[in-house]
Amino acid sequence: MIAAFIVLHDTTLDAICQAQPRTILDLRQISGIGEKKCELYGDEILDALRRFSDGERATKEWHAKPSNPSQETREIAGARTHL
């Protein structure tokens, strides 16, 4: 796996997050993303954005599961009462 900042400049990553592109054509309109980067990384970028919008968050695992903050809070609170 290659770190995102190696592939795209931070300003381009910020622009992707702001624009929330849904298609390769949308992605291609963002400054810093040329034809080659779209070809190499476009589908993966769009897939990551789709997964994020579905509630998935980054973890150390490659395939993250959707987060459930209220359940996580209950689990933490339950663990503290058993101390």
N, C-alpha and C positions, 0 to 999 in steps of 0.2 A: 504494500500500500504506500502511496506517495502522499506526503503532507499537502494539504490544500494550498498553502502559501507558496509551495514550489510550483504548482501548476498555474495558479492565478494570483495576481497581486491582491492585497487586502482590499484595495478600493474596488476591484472588480467583484470580490466576494461580497462586499457591502452592497454593491449595486444589484447583485443577484438577489440578496435577501430583501431589498426594498422593492424590486420589480416583481418578484415571485412569478417568473416566467412559467408558462404551462406547455409551451411547444418549443421545438428547436428554433423555429423562426423567431419567437419571442426572445429566446436566449441569445440568438445571433445579433439582436439589436443592442445588446449591452456592450458598452465600451470595454475593450480588453479581451473580448471573446471573438476570435477569428474563426474562419471556416475549419481549420485544422483542429482547433480546440473543441469546436462543436462536434466534429467527427469523432475525436478521441474520447471526449468526456461528456458530451451533451446528454446522452441518455442517462448516464449515472447521476449527473447533476439534477436533472428533472425527476428522476426516481427518488433521490434524497429529499427534494422539496416536497414531493407527494407524501412520502412517509412521514416527514415532519408535520405536514398539515393534518395528517391522520393521527397525530399524538405521539409519534415515536420520538425519543430523545436519545442523545449520544450516551453511550456507555463504553466500557472497555471491550465489550463483546462486539463482534462484527455486525451481527443482526440484532439490533435493539428491539425490545418489546415496547408496546405503548405504555406510557406512564399512567399511573392512577394515584395522584397525590392524596386524595382523601383516604384511600386504602393504606397507603404508605404511612400516613399520619397515625391512623388507628393502630397499625402494627408497631410503630415506634412508641406510642403511648402505652400500648399493652405490654411491651417489653420493659418499660420503665416501672410499671406497677409490680412487676415480678422481681425487682431488684432487692 
